Amino acid sequence: MLIVGQPQNLGRRTMMLILTRRTAIGFVVFICSIILAFSGPGIAYALASLISLGGQSNTSAITDISNYVASFSVMALLASVILILVGIIIGLIQYRNHVFVLEEFNIKFRTGIFDKSEVSIPYRQIQDINLVRTVMHRIFGVSRLLMITAGREDAKTQNKSDTIFDPVDADLADEIQKFLEHKIGIQVVERVVQEPSTMAGVTPANQSSNTYTP
């Protein structure tokens, strides 16, 4: 649900996607450590056979290699837990520091953990609003919201879009798109209605009475 004038995050599904990205390496290491722990005896026997050049494997060598593999799997498991915890912390901080504010005349987007930045785009500069949903976006139920603004229409940035929300919950993206389209429509109507004020015979009182208010 949109709340005008207050900072908002990008949705819970967006948070889950950010956490998934941040903890992906940790989960890969975790899976590898589990596989290594279960396949340790087989790996030890294979290495012992390779060392003995196809001869009968030494029991003590198999035991030693098995212990090394077990120790390595435990270290990998601990490393995966640390990576997952660090990823969760960084992901939550990143999510909490990515907010947007819908104000009366512009939209603001704040991002960054240590090096914070803020983008403010007046509604009157927005020319088009598009939603992009790739396969990955659909799996997580999120979208990428693209805005084309008047400030980007120059020779160097022609046909390029301002990516303002990526990712954002799909239902929240739909609400933002409708809100911005409504804002753009209001400003276009006001600009068209106010133009006749310069015509002869039209007084300021007549102008205010003809102004369209949705």
C-alpha positions, -999 to 999 in steps of 0.1 A, spaced: 0 0 0 14 34 -10 18 61 17 23 95 2 49 116 20 65 88 40 96 67 32 87 32 21 107 0 14 103 -21 -17 83 -50 -3 89 -83 14 94 -103 -17 121 -78 -27 137 -84 6 137 -122 1 153 -117 -33 181 -95 -19 187 -120 9 189 -148 -16 215 -129 -37 236 -121 -6 235 -156 8 239 -176 -24 277 -182 -20 272 -193 16 245 -218 6 267 -232 -22 296 -237 3 271 -253 27 259 -278 1 294 -287 -9 304 -292 28 275 -316 33 283 -336 1 320 -337 11 311 -350 46 289 -379 32 313 -388 5 344 -385 27 351 -423 30 348 -428 -8 371 -399 -15 396 -412 10 397 -447 -5 400 -432 -41 429 -410 -31 446 -438 -12 443 -461 -42 457 -433 -64 487 -428 -41 494 -465 -40 493 -466 -79 465 -492 -81 479 -515 -55 462 -525 -23 453 -494 -3 468 -490 31 443 -488 59 462 -462 78 465 -440 47 427 -443 41 421 -433 77 444 -403 76 429 -390 43 394 -396 57 403 -375 87 416 -347 65 385 -347 44 363 -347 75 382 -318 90 380 -299 57 342 -305 55 338 -291 90 358 -260 82 337 -255 50 305 -259 70 316 -233 95 326 -210 67 292 -214 50 274 -205 83 295 -174 86 289 -164 50 252 -169 53 250 -149 85 271 -121 70 250 -122 38 217 -119 58 230 -89 78 243 -71 47 211 -79 28 189 -66 56 209 -34 59 208 -29 21 170 -35 21 164 -10 49 185 16 32 167 14 -1 136 35 3 114 58 -19 92 88 -10 62 99 -31 59 136 -25 35 162 -38 56 173 -68 84 147 -71 95 112 -63 127 105 -43 147 73 -42 173 69 -15 200 42 -16 234 33 -2 248 20 30 279 40 36 279 62 5 243 73 5 227 89 -25 193 104 -33 176 108 -66 147 132 -70 126 133 -101 98 159 -106 66 143 -119 65 168 -148 98 154 -162 85 118 -164 76 109 -200 70 72 -198 67 44 -172 74 8 -180 74 -25 -160 98 -52 -169 94 -88 -156 120 -114 -165 117 -150 -156 137 -145 -124 114 -115 -115 83 -137 -120 97 -165 -99 102 -141 -69 71 -120 -77 90 -88 -83 94 -63 -111 117 -37 -125 102 -3 -128 117 19 -156 112 57 -160 120 77 -190 125 114 -181 130 145 -201 164 151 -186 177 119 -203 166 129 -238 200 141 -252 225 128 -278 245 107 -253 216 91 -234 191 88 -262 168 57 -259 180 50 -224 159 46 -193 163 56 -157 160 24 -136 145 36 -104 132 4 -88 149 -29 -93 137 -50 -78 103 -41 -63 73 -62 -54 51 -67 -84 19 -55 -67 37 -24 -53 52 -17 -87 17 -17 -102 5 8 -76 35 30 -82 29 30 -119 -8 39 -115 1 66 -90 27 82 -113 5 80 -144 -22 97 -124 3 124 -113 15 129 -149 -21 131 -161 -29 158 -135 0 179 -145 -6 177 -182 -43 188 -177 -33 217 -155 -7 229 -180 -32 227 -209 -59 246 -189 -36 273 -177 -24 282 -212 -55 302 -221 -47 327 -193 -26 347 -218 -56 351 -242 -74 384 -245 -106 387 -224 -97 359 -199 -94 371 -164 -76 353 -135 -111 346 -120 -122 329 -152 -90 309 -153 -94 295 -118 -130 286 -125 -120 265 -155 -92 246 -137 -97 209 -137 -93 192 -103 -95 154 -104 
